[in-house]
Every structure is written in C-alpha cells, then in structure tokens.
Amino acid sequence: MVRLQLKQNVGRTPRFHYFFDDEPRCRRMTPGPTSIIECPSCGALHQLATAASDNTFGGILWSDGKLEAPMLFNCPELARCVSCRALFWLKSAKTVGVLPTLPFAPERSWRVTLCDTGANRVNVMAVLRRHLAVDMTQTKQFIANLPVLVAFGAGTSNDGTALMQDLLTAGAVATHDVTIEAQSPTETPIPPAWIAAPLVPPMQELDFLDAVDSCLWSDAQSEVRIRTATLHAGNDPFRQTPADWQPLTDRHSLAMANALVLFDLLSPNIVTENLLRAEIAREQGLFGEALRIASAPSPQERLSHERLAAELVARAERRDSALFSVDLADEQSFT
C-alpha cells in the first residue's frame, strides 16, 4: 500500500462534517459491493447491486405510500430470472460471490480541523456556516469544542482546500490533511461468468401481477408487501406523466382486483395502513369512502402524517383521484 500525506499544522479531531466530491457525504448514497446470486430455479447467475449507505434527503412521499429520494437505494424483494423467467425472492437466492469495488482505484481522503478561531470569531463562524450548511446552534457547538474536526471526506473535486483557505483568511488556525492510498490489485481472479452475468432487472407491474397470481408470499405481511409493491408499480408511469392519469377502475382488471384485496388486508387501526386504504378508495373514484376513512379519528401518531392526510382529504373533496406527492421534509415515512 502506498500512502502520501500532506499536512498543515496538527490538531485533534473530536467532531466532524462529511463530504464526498462536491456534496456533503450525508447527502450522498454510497454504493456497496455487487453480489453474484443464483436463480433458485435454474441456477443462472445475476449481478445484484447493493448500497453501503443511503438516505432520504430531498425525498418525496407519494399518496400511495411510495417514497422516492435521489440518494435512496430501493432494494427489491422479488426478481424475475433473465434466463428461465421464474419469479423468486432475492433472500432465497444463493450468493456465490461478490465483485470487488474499484479494485485498482486510488482512494483520496481529507480532513479539516479547526484549532482556534483567532480574533475574528464571527467571521470564522460565517465561513463554517457557508461551507458546511449548518445552523447557528451547530456552529456554536463546533466553536465550543476546539480543536474540532469540522469536515472530512473523499474525492478529488472537493478536497477541503476552499474551506481551509477561507478559514485562514478569516484569521483562524486550522489544519488540512490529505491522504492518498493506492489499493493493491485483487489477488483472486474474477470468474468471467460473474462479469458477464446480467443485472437483476427491475420488476414491472406485470411481473408483480404474476407474483400475486402465483401467491408468492409466505405469510400475511409478505402478501401485503407484494400487493403494495404491485400497486406502486401500476402507479409508476403516472409519477413521470401525471397528465396521463387513469383511475384504478380504468386499468387492467387484475390491478383493480389486487387493490381491492389489499384494501381488505390493511388495518384501519394502523395510521399508515388506514391512509393507504383511503388512497385506494380515492384512486377508484370513491371519494365519499376516501373522506370517511381519512377523516376518521386516529391515534396520536396521525399527527406525523397530517400534511398527507390533509391533502388527501382536499383532493377527495375536489373529486380528484390522481396521484400526488408531498415533500418528505414535511412528513415522516408513510410506508
């Protein structure tokens, strides 16, 4: 392993802010290793992508309960084999290996430590707020714990240089460490069949409808998950083109049948499930039923979904069956 370190001053590092290239690390999804799995039916190999970490920053919550965010990794539960076309649970597929992640790529990491604010404390705090996108309370926490690690990360387009220069210009005493590590080549050759294996394809509505028709679940909870995923898949085309909206009653008869069974399986005593019951009624054009369900007294946790519930009621009162979304910043997860 080859390691190069560039240092300016020295300091301890009790607190920190993360970066990856141009973005705060807390707002970026970190890819995980790619698993090589076997189809339980025919043994065909597939590549399955994973995530080491993800988040819901900038996310939106759809009225049918689907959560979407730029850095959210939606791990599927079901897959259809590319070779034999059989449906299977990914958890039942055998993992035969893992593809290494960027085996020859050098890793560049960096850190910036604030040791002292100097005489211009206000200016230094302004630099921290501008570069780190933190509020005044968080900024004061940094200042109260000097010396403090204010930022670290990986990548080349942002290596902390701009932050370091602005801190020094403001009169602060700070350190800037950059580490470059060259990874050693993998010793075990990668089987060509792993590299040639296709990615697990995303499930479409017809795939989910086949899973429903095959009763692919093992218990009531997995049935609800499959039927909910089927509803989501049927609504997916309208997330991009809302003007093409079609109520459930105008779609494939199997999609309508799935929604009706799902409605009966969901509990009216669980806030998230009850709101989904109201949404299923609204998407059918049963606006009175949707209003009755969404307006019913709910437990205290209903407050965490008040924005979604209020919008659902408003849409039902306008006799609007179309899918809609709210910012996740205003809601907790609906699923």
C-alpha positions in Angstrom: 0.0 0.0 0.0 1.3 3.4 -1.0 0.4 6.3 1.2 1.0 10.0 0.8 0.2 12.6 3.5 0.1 16.4 3.1 -0.2 18.3 6.4 -0.5 21.8 7.6 -0.3 22.1 11.4 -1.6 19.5 13.8 -4.9 19.2 15.7 -7.2 16.8 17.5 -10.5 15.7 15.8 -13.5 15.2 18.2 -16.3 16.4 15.8 -16.7 16.5 12.0 -18.7 17.2 8.9 -18.6 14.7 5.9 -18.1 15.4 2.2 -17.8 13.2 -0.9 -16.7 15.1 -4.0 -18.9 18.2 -4.3 -21.7 17.0 -1.9 -22.0 16.6 1.8 -21.4 12.9 2.4 -24.6 12.7 4.5 -26.5 13.6 1.3 -24.8 11.0 -1.0 -25.6 7.4 -1.5 -22.5 5.1 -1.1 -22.6 2.1 -3.4 -21.9 -1.2 -1.9 -20.4 -4.4 -3.4 -22.2 -6.2 -6.2 -23.3 -9.6 -5.2 -23.4 -12.6 -7.6 -26.5 -14.6 -7.0 -28.0 -17.8 -8.5 -31.6 -18.2 -9.6 -33.1 -20.8 -7.3 -34.9 -22.4 -10.3 -32.2 -22.8 -13.0 -29.0 -21.6 -11.3 -28.4 -18.7 -13.8 -26.1 -16.0 -12.4 -27.2 -12.4 -11.9 -25.5 -9.3 -10.5 -27.3 -7.7 -7.6 -26.3 -4.1 -6.8 -26.2 -3.0 -3.1 -25.7 0.2 -1.2 -23.3 0.7 1.7 -25.4 3.6 2.9 -28.2 5.8 1.6 -30.6 8.5 2.9 -33.9 10.3 2.2 -32.6 13.8 1.8 -34.6 15.7 -0.9 -37.2 12.9 -0.9 -40.9 13.0 -1.8 -43.7 10.9 -0.4 -46.4 9.8 -2.9 -50.1 9.5 -1.9 -49.9 5.7 -2.4 -47.1 5.5 0.1 -44.1 5.1 -2.2 -41.0 7.0 -1.1 -38.6 8.4 -3.6 -35.3 10.3 -3.0 -32.3 11.0 -5.1 -29.9 9.1 -2.8 -32.3 6.4 -1.6 -31.5 2.8 -2.6 -34.7 0.9 -3.2 -33.7 -2.7 -2.6 -36.1 -5.1 -4.3 -37.5 -8.2 -2.6 -38.6 -10.0 -5.7 -36.8 -10.7 -9.0 -37.5 -12.4 -12.3 -34.8 -14.6 -13.7 -33.4 -13.4 -17.0 -32.8 -16.9 -18.2 -35.8 -19.1 -17.1 -38.2 -16.2 -16.3 -39.1 -17.7 -12.9 -40.0 -15.3 -10.1 -38.1 -15.6 -6.8 -37.4 -13.9 -3.5 -34.0 -12.4 -3.5 -33.5 -13.6 0.1 -33.9 -17.2 -1.1 -31.2 -16.8 -3.9 -27.8 -18.2 -3.1 -24.9 -15.7 -3.1 -21.9 -17.3 -4.9 -19.6 -14.4 -4.7 -19.0 -10.6 -4.6 -17.5 -8.4 -7.2 -14.7 -6.2 -5.7 -15.5 -2.4 -5.8 -13.0 -0.5 -7.9 -10.1 -2.8 -7.1 -7.4 -0.6 -8.7 -8.7 2.8 -7.9 -6.7 5.1 -5.5 -8.6 6.4 -2.6 -8.2 10.1 -1.7 -9.4 11.3 1.7 -9.0 14.6 3.5 -9.9 16.3 6.7 -10.0 19.9 8.0 -9.5 20.6 11.7 -10.3 24.0 13.3 -7.8 24.6 16.1 -8.6 28.3 17.1 -10.9 31.0 15.8 -8.4 33.8 16.4 -9.6 37.3 16.9 -12.3 37.3 14.2 -14.6 34.6 15.7 -17.8 35.9 13.9 -16.0 35.7 10.5 -14.9 32.2 11.2 -18.4 31.1 12.2 -19.7 32.7 9.0 -17.2 30.5 7.0 -18.3 27.4 8.8 -22.0 28.1 8.1 -21.4 28.9 4.4 -19.2 25.8 3.7 -20.9 23.2 5.9 -24.5 24.3 5.6 -25.0 24.2 9.4 -27.2 26.4 11.5 -26.0 28.7 14.3 -26.5 26.1 17.0 -24.3 23.6 15.3 -21.7 26.3 14.5 -21.6 27.2 18.2 -21.1 23.5 19.1 -18.0 23.5 16.8 -16.6 26.6 18.5 -17.2 25.2 22.0 -15.2 22.1 21.3 -12.0 23.4 19.9 -9.9 21.9 18.5 -12.6 20.2 16.4 -12.7 18.2 13.2 -15.2 20.2 11.1 -15.0 18.4 7.8 -13.6 15.3 6.2 -14.4 13.3 3.1 -13.2 11.6 -0.1 -12.9 12.6 -3.7 -10.9 15.0 -5.8 -13.3 17.7 -6.8 -13.7 18.8 -3.2 -10.7 18.2 -1.0 -11.3 20.8 1.6 -8.9 23.4 0.1 -11.5 26.1 -0.3 -12.8 25.7 3.3 -9.2 25.7 4.6 -8.3 28.9 2.6 -11.4 30.7 3.8 -10.7 29.7 7.4 -7.2 31.1 7.2 -8.4 34.3 5.5 -10.8 34.8 8.4 -7.9 34.6 10.8 -8.4 31.0 12.1 -5.8 28.4 13.0 -6.6 25.2 11.2 -5.1 22.0 9.7 -5.7 20.4 6.4 -4.7 16.7 5.9 -4.9 14.9 2.6 -4.3 11.1 2.3 -3.9 9.2 -0.9 -4.0 5.4 -0.7 -3.3 3.2 -3.7 -5.2 -0.1 -3.3 -3.4 -3.3 -4.2 -4.8 -5.3 -7.2 -7.0 -8.2 -6.2 -5.1 -11.5 -5.9 -8.0 -13.8 -6.8 -9.1 -13.6 -10.5 -12.7 -12.7 -11.1 -14.6 -15.5 -12.9 -15.6 -14.4 -16.4 -19.2 -15.7 -15.7 -19.6 -13.2 -12.9 -18.6 -10.3 -15.1 -20.9 -11.4 -17.9 -23.9 -12.0 -15.6 -26.8 -9.6 -16.2 -28.0 -7.3 -13.6 -31.2 -8.3 -11.7 -33.8 -6.5 -13.8 -36.3 -4.2 -12.1 -39.8 -5.6 -11.5 -42.6 -4.2 -13.6 -46.3 -4.2 -12.9 -47.0 -7.4 -15.0 -44.2 -9.1 -13.0 -45.8 -8.2 -9.7 -49.2 -9.3 -11.0 -47.7 -12.7 -11.9 -46.3 -12.9 -8.3 -49.8 -12.1 -7.0 -51.4 -14.7 -9.3 -48.8 -17.2 -8.0 -49.4 -16.3 -4.4 -45.7 -16.0 -3.9 -46.0 -14.9 -0.3 -45.3 -17.0 2.8 -47.4 -15.0 5.3 -49.8 -12.1 5.6 -47.1 -9.5 6.0 -45.3 -10.6 2.8 -48.6 -10.6 1.0 -49.3 -7.0 2.0 -45.7 -6.0 0.8 -46.2 -7.7 -2.6 -49.6 -6.3 -3.1 -48.5 -2.8 -2.1 -45.5 -3.1 -4.5 -47.9 -4.1 -7.2 -50.0 -1.0 -6.6 -46.9 1.2 -6.7 -45.7 -0.4 -9.9 -49.1 0.2 -11.5 -48.9 3.9 -10.5 -45.2 4.4 -11.5 -45.9 5.6 -15.1 -48.1 8.4 -13.8 -45.3 9.7 -11.5 -43.5 11.0 -14.6 -46.5 11.9 -16.7 -49.4 12.9 -14.3 -51.4 14.2 -17.2 -51.9 10.6 -18.3 -53.5 9.6 -15.0 -56.0 6.7 -15.1 -58.1 5.7 -12.1 -57.9 2.1 -10.9 -61.3 1.4 -12.4 -59.9 2.1 -15.9 -56.9 -0.2 -15.7 -56.2 -3.9 -16.0 -58.8 -6.0 -14.2 -56.0 -7.8 -12.2 -54.6 -4.5 -11.0 -58.1 -3.5 -9.8 -58.6 -6.8 -8.1 -55.2 -6.5 -6.4 -56.1 -3.1 -5.0 -59.4 -4.4 -3.6 -57.8 -7.3 -1.8 -55.0 -5.0 -0.5 -57.7 -2.7 0.9 -59.2 -5.6 2.9 -55.8 -6.7 4.2 -54.8 -3.3 5.5 -55.7 -2.4 9.1 -57.9 0.6 9.9 -56.2 0.8 13.3 -52.7 1.5 11.9 -52.4 5.1 10.7 -50.2 4.4 7.6 -52.3 1.5 6.5 -55.6 3.4 7.0 -54.3 6.3 4.9 -53.4 3.8 2.2 -57.0 2.4 2.4 -58.3 5.9 1.9 -55.9 6.4 -1.1 -57.1 3.1 -2.7 -60.7 4.3 -2.4 -59.8 7.7 -3.8 -57.9 6.2 -6.8 -61.1 4.3 -7.6 -63.2 7.5 -7.6 -64.9 6.5 -4.3 -64.5 10.0 -2.9 -67.1 9.7 -0.1 -65.5 6.5 1.2 -62.0 8.1 1.0 -63.2 11.1 3.0 -64.9 8.9 5.6 -61.7 6.8 6.1 -59.2 9.7 6.0 -61.3 11.9 8.3 -61.9 9.3 10.9 -60.4 9.8 14.4 -56.9 8.4 14.6 -54.3 7.7 17.2 -51.8 10.4 18.2 -49.2 9.2 15.5 -51.6 10.6 12.9 -50.0 13.9 13.6 -46.8 12.7 11.9 -48.8 12.3 8.6 -51.1 15.3 8.9 -49.9 17.0 5.7 -50.5 13.9 3.6 -53.9 13.2 5.3 -55.0 16.9 4.8 -54.0 16.8 1.1 -55.8 13.5 0.6 -59.0 14.9 2.1 -58.7 18.1 0.0 -58.3 16.0 -3.2 -61.2 13.8 -2.3 -63.4 16.8 -1.7 -62.5 18.1 -5.2 -63.3 14.7 -6.6 -59.7 14.3 -7.8 -58.5 10.7 -8.0 -55.0 11.5 -9.3 -51.7 10.5 -7.6 -49.9 13.3 -5.8 -46.8 13.8 -3.7 -45.7 15.9 -0.7 -42.1 16.8 0.4 -40.6 14.3 2.8 -39.3 17.2 4.8 -42.9 17.8 5.9 -43.8 14.2 6.6 -42.5 11.1 8.2 -42.3 7.8 6.1 -45.7 6.6 5.1 -44.5 3.0 4.4 
